[in-house]
Amino acid sequence: MDRSSSFFQGTELPRLLVLVAIAAFGWGAVWWYAHTPVPVAEPPLAAAANPPQVEPDQSPEFAAVTDRTPLSLTDNGAYSLLLDRARARTPNELASISRRDVILPHLWNDPARYRGIPIHLLGTALRVIRYPSKLSKTGWLYEASIITPETSRVPYICVFEDAPTGLPIGANVSERVVFNGYFLKIWRYQAGDAVRGAPLLVGRLGWSPSEPGPGTGDFTLKLSLIVVALFFVISFLRWGYQLSKLFISPTRRKEAAPQTPPAESIAPDALAAWLQSESQAAQESPAAEEPRPGEPDPAAES
């Protein structure tokens, strides 16, 4: 292939490919960073004055509730009671009375003590489903499997009646949520081939669509955009300079080339002059004859 007839010569094509890769990766990284949701800021929990003691709920509806069992008709009274309590409070009111110092080990080791206690959770919903229920005034209940930093294998099973608009539903989601709800029991359920247990809570779930994390005024985002833009411009200019040689080099070669094309014939006088000059040059610098194969060397005989 004649390289002079190709649009790309030398390293122009690899440079272009590298430039495209840099642009795609850089702007992709900026887009991902700009659309990463901002983590919800939680007030730090620190030791201070002694918090109020947890007082078990003595409501008669909890008397028939047993832990580490599937849901049954005996749980419906307590289930309906907690739905009514969650429905009677606004999300902010429920959040204000929910305890942030109760975690999975408390519920797992002493479930009866914490039954009916409102608990605050901030975590990730990995599964959200809905199903019809006569206990709900809307006719539907939602169930979210939420994991928190202290546990990844044992999720909280959180039931709520009103779902935020736009909340993704499915068996494989990943949404940052906040949940404030009342603890009901340690629920035993079938998960694949294994029987597992998980805390079951009834309350309200908070969620909002993913917003761009840092705004356009964020310093880190601005700096990222500037660095990517400068890298792109420098690489583009370098590639453009290399590509410009493709158009400049043929012009220079054309100017350096002889203007008069070589003649296919030569005049007799010029030919005779050229032969005479060659003859004179040969006489002025005679070449020593080499002995032919099989003939004696005169210098060796003398």
MIBA-613993 format. One record per residue (C-alpha): z, x, y. Coordinates in nm, 3 decimals, decimal comma. Example, Ala and Ser with C-alpha at 12.3 -4.5 7.8 and 13.67 -1.06 7.14 Angstrom:
<rs>
[[0,780 1,230 -0,450]];
[[0,714 1,367 -0,106]];
</rs>
This chain:
<rs>
[[0,000 0,000 0,000]];
[[-0,094 0,136 0,345]];
[[0,236 0,158 0,538]];
[[0,054 0,171 0,871]];
[[-0,080 -0,181 0,810]];
[[0,267 -0,323 0,727]];
[[0,472 -0,497 0,998]];
[[0,791 -0,318 0,885]];
[[0,787 0,060 0,856]];
[[1,057 0,305 0,756]];
[[1,405 0,145 0,776]];
[[1,316 -0,150 1,003]];
[[1,343 -0,411 0,726]];
[[1,681 -0,288 0,591]];
[[1,814 -0,278 0,946]];
[[1,699 -0,637 1,003]];
[[1,866 -0,751 0,682]];
[[2,191 -0,578 0,780]];
[[2,172 -0,741 1,122]];
[[2,126 -1,086 0,969]];
[[2,417 -1,026 0,730]];
[[2,642 -0,916 1,017]];
[[2,552 -1,222 1,220]];
[[2,603 -1,464 0,929]];
[[2,936 -1,313 0,825]];
[[3,067 -1,273 1,178]];
[[2,991 -1,624 1,299]];
[[3,106 -1,768 0,967]];
[[3,440 -1,592 1,005]];
[[3,475 -1,715 1,362]];
[[3,394 -2,072 1,257]];
[[3,650 -2,056 0,974]];
[[3,915 -1,918 1,205]];
[[3,846 -2,177 1,473]];
[[3,866 -2,466 1,224]];
[[4,180 -2,353 1,041]];
[[4,450 -2,611 1,107]];
[[4,758 -2,493 1,287]];
[[5,061 -2,490 1,055]];
[[5,316 -2,752 1,148]];
[[5,606 -2,581 1,319]];
[[5,936 -2,666 1,153]];
[[6,265 -2,608 1,332]];
[[6,448 -2,326 1,156]];
[[6,735 -2,429 0,934]];
[[7,030 -2,201 0,993]];
[[7,395 -2,205 0,902]];
[[7,604 -2,358 1,177]];
[[7,878 -2,617 1,174]];
[[7,940 -2,777 0,839]];
[[7,690 -3,060 0,786]];
[[7,814 -3,403 0,682]];
[[7,884 -3,442 0,315]];
[[7,633 -3,625 0,099]];
[[7,777 -3,963 0,012]];
[[7,620 -4,131 -0,294]];
[[7,467 -4,469 -0,226]];
[[7,679 -4,736 -0,392]];
[[7,422 -5,014 -0,373]];
[[7,430 -5,230 -0,689]];
[[7,052 -5,189 -0,731]];
[[7,108 -4,826 -0,836]];
[[7,349 -4,911 -1,116]];
[[7,067 -4,968 -1,368]];
[[6,866 -4,657 -1,272]];
[[6,860 -4,381 -1,533]];
[[6,714 -4,033 -1,481]];
[[6,459 -3,846 -1,690]];
[[6,304 -4,169 -1,810]];
[[5,975 -4,344 -1,725]];
[[5,976 -4,621 -1,467]];
[[6,082 -4,953 -1,618]];
[[6,179 -5,303 -1,512]];
[[6,538 -5,189 -1,463]];
[[6,420 -4,964 -1,181]];
[[6,238 -5,240 -0,990]];
[[6,546 -5,352 -0,796]];
[[6,613 -5,003 -0,658]];
[[6,239 -4,944 -0,608]];
[[6,206 -5,262 -0,398]];
[[6,523 -5,180 -0,203]];
[[6,389 -4,838 -0,098]];
[[6,053 -4,984 0,000]];
[[6,234 -5,232 0,226]];
[[6,441 -4,952 0,382]];
[[6,133 -4,739 0,453]];
[[5,949 -5,039 0,593]];
[[6,237 -5,127 0,826]];
[[6,230 -4,790 1,004]];
[[5,964 -4,626 1,212]];
[[5,842 -4,282 1,098]];
[[6,042 -4,114 1,375]];
[[6,357 -4,304 1,292]];
[[6,329 -4,219 0,925]];
[[6,260 -3,853 1,008]];
[[6,567 -3,836 1,231]];
[[6,806 -3,936 0,950]];
[[6,635 -3,741 0,667]];
[[6,818 -3,436 0,540]];
[[6,642 -3,099 0,551]];
[[6,902 -2,909 0,348]];
[[6,839 -3,093 0,020]];
[[6,586 -2,926 -0,209]];
[[6,467 -2,956 -0,567]];
[[6,766 -2,788 -0,742]];
[[7,006 -3,035 -0,580]];
[[6,808 -3,334 -0,704]];
[[6,741 -3,186 -1,046]];
[[7,099 -3,085 -1,124]];
[[7,284 -3,384 -0,977]];
[[7,041 -3,675 -0,927]];
[[7,309 -3,946 -0,917]];
[[7,474 -3,785 -0,616]];
[[7,156 -3,792 -0,406]];
[[7,020 -4,130 -0,512]];
[[6,919 -4,334 -0,207]];
[[6,957 -4,034 0,030]];
[[6,668 -3,983 0,278]];
[[6,509 -3,637 0,240]];
[[6,258 -3,449 0,455]];
[[5,967 -3,264 0,293]];
[[5,697 -3,048 0,447]];
[[5,436 -2,932 0,198]];
[[5,091 -2,970 0,054]];
[[4,964 -3,284 -0,117]];
[[4,758 -3,184 -0,420]];
[[4,696 -3,535 -0,552]];
[[4,681 -3,870 -0,374]];
[[4,613 -4,195 -0,559]];
[[4,662 -4,563 -0,491]];
[[4,721 -4,857 -0,720]];
[[4,792 -5,231 -0,684]];
[[5,157 -5,331 -0,679]];
[[5,337 -5,662 -0,637]];
[[5,629 -5,479 -0,476]];
[[5,419 -5,395 -0,170]];
[[5,354 -5,642 0,109]];
[[5,001 -5,502 0,143]];
[[4,937 -5,529 -0,231]];
[[4,885 -5,150 -0,261]];
[[5,106 -4,847 -0,305]];
[[5,010 -4,482 -0,258]];
[[5,142 -4,191 -0,458]];
[[5,121 -3,826 -0,351]];
[[5,213 -3,518 -0,553]];
[[5,356 -3,275 -0,298]];
[[5,456 -2,914 -0,351]];
[[5,682 -2,724 -0,112]];
[[5,762 -2,352 -0,070]];
[[6,056 -2,363 -0,310]];
[[5,850 -2,503 -0,596]];
[[5,491 -2,488 -0,713]];
[[5,509 -2,614 -1,070]];
[[5,734 -2,917 -1,019]];
[[5,591 -3,144 -0,749]];
[[5,769 -3,417 -0,562]];
[[5,623 -3,759 -0,647]];
[[5,623 -3,945 -0,317]];
[[5,544 -4,318 -0,294]];
[[5,452 -4,482 0,036]];
[[5,310 -4,815 0,145]];
[[5,115 -4,733 0,461]];
[[4,865 -4,447 0,441]];
[[4,747 -4,268 0,756]];
[[4,388 -4,357 0,843]];
[[4,146 -4,105 0,697]];
[[4,388 -3,956 0,444]];
[[4,180 -3,809 0,157]];
[[4,240 -3,975 -0,179]];
[[4,170 -3,805 -0,510]];
[[4,305 -3,608 -0,801]];
[[4,223 -3,273 -0,638]];
[[4,302 -3,257 -0,268]];
[[4,484 -3,005 -0,052]];
[[4,633 -3,159 0,260]];
[[4,924 -3,048 0,474]];
[[5,162 -3,344 0,498]];
[[5,514 -3,436 0,599]];
[[5,714 -3,689 0,401]];
[[6,044 -3,857 0,477]];
[[6,174 -4,075 0,199]];
[[6,462 -4,191 -0,016]];
[[6,530 -4,026 -0,350]];
[[6,512 -4,270 -0,641]];
[[6,536 -4,073 -0,966]];
[[6,410 -3,787 -1,179]];
[[6,102 -3,948 -1,325]];
[[5,969 -3,851 -1,668]];
[[5,593 -3,874 -1,701]];
[[5,313 -3,760 -1,928]];
[[5,106 -3,473 -1,788]];
[[4,826 -3,381 -2,026]];
[[4,985 -3,276 -2,354]];
[[5,331 -3,219 -2,207]];
[[5,613 -3,444 -2,090]];
[[5,744 -3,341 -1,751]];
[[5,995 -3,451 -1,494]];
[[5,975 -3,471 -1,117]];
[[6,179 -3,616 -0,829]];
[[6,054 -3,960 -0,727]];
[[6,093 -4,057 -0,362]];
[[5,998 -4,368 -0,163]];
[[5,931 -4,348 0,209]];
[[5,669 -4,268 0,472]];
[[5,401 -3,998 0,481]];
[[5,271 -3,827 0,792]];
[[4,930 -3,661 0,813]];
[[4,666 -3,591 1,073]];
[[4,304 -3,473 1,038]];
[[4,250 -3,100 1,052]];
[[4,205 -3,000 1,412]];
[[4,066 -2,668 1,528]];
[[4,358 -2,434 1,511]];
[[4,343 -2,213 1,819]];
[[4,167 -2,355 2,120]];
[[3,885 -2,189 2,309]];
[[4,141 -2,037 2,542]];
[[4,321 -1,860 2,262]];
[[4,314 -1,485 2,321]];
[[4,258 -1,393 1,957]];
[[3,960 -1,626 1,925]];
[[3,809 -1,496 2,248]];
[[3,851 -1,138 2,135]];
[[3,687 -1,216 1,800]];
[[3,390 -1,380 1,972]];
[[3,345 -1,085 2,209]];
[[3,360 -0,826 1,929]];
[[3,111 -1,015 1,713]];
[[2,877 -1,069 2,008]];
[[2,883 -0,702 2,110]];
[[2,826 -0,586 1,754]];
[[2,534 -0,826 1,724]];
[[2,373 -0,717 2,054]];
[[2,409 -0,344 1,978]];
[[2,263 -0,386 1,631]];
[[1,979 -0,599 1,766]];
[[1,890 -0,343 2,034]];
[[1,891 -0,059 1,783]];
[[1,668 -0,254 1,548]];
[[1,438 -0,350 1,837]];
[[1,405 0,016 1,936]];
[[1,308 0,112 1,582]];
[[1,061 -0,173 1,563]];
[[0,901 -0,078 1,896]];
[[0,786 0,249 1,740]];
[[0,550 0,042 1,526]];
[[0,354 -0,054 1,837]];
[[0,391 0,271 2,034]];
[[0,291 0,523 1,763]];
[[-0,064 0,388 1,698]];
[[-0,142 0,411 2,071]];
[[-0,032 0,771 2,091]];
[[-0,233 0,862 1,783]];
[[-0,538 0,698 1,936]];
[[-0,500 0,896 2,261]];
[[-0,463 1,225 2,068]];
[[-0,769 1,160 1,854]];
[[-1,107 1,319 1,959]];
[[-1,310 1,095 2,185]];
[[-1,648 1,208 2,039]];
[[-1,693 1,122 1,675]];
[[-1,811 1,410 1,452]];
[[-2,190 1,433 1,407]];
[[-2,339 1,389 1,062]];
[[-2,616 1,652 1,136]];
[[-2,630 1,991 1,314]];
[[-2,913 2,144 1,518]];
[[-3,103 2,436 1,359]];
[[-3,010 2,672 1,644]];
[[-2,641 2,586 1,611]];
[[-2,657 2,631 1,236]];
[[-2,822 2,973 1,272]];
[[-2,561 3,083 1,527]];
[[-2,280 2,971 1,298]];
[[-2,427 3,160 0,997]];
[[-2,470 3,475 1,205]];
[[-2,109 3,462 1,323]];
[[-1,987 3,419 0,969]];
[[-2,196 3,715 0,854]];
[[-2,058 3,939 1,126]];
[[-1,703 3,837 1,041]];
[[-1,761 3,923 0,676]];
[[-1,899 4,269 0,764]];
[[-1,609 4,353 0,994]];
[[-1,350 4,274 0,721]];
[[-1,507 4,351 0,380]];
[[-1,306 4,232 0,085]];
[[-1,235 4,473 -0,198]];
[[-1,419 4,384 -0,511]];
[[-1,203 4,321 -0,812]];
[[-1,323 4,453 -1,152]];
[[-1,461 4,191 -1,383]];
[[-1,305 4,135 -1,719]];
[[-1,425 4,398 -1,968]];
[[-1,545 4,648 -1,703]];
[[-1,360 4,979 -1,639]];
[[-1,168 5,019 -1,317]];
[[-1,327 5,311 -1,112]];
[[-0,991 5,389 -0,952]];
[[-0,827 5,420 -1,291]];
[[-1,102 5,660 -1,422]];
[[-1,059 5,900 -1,129]];
</rs>
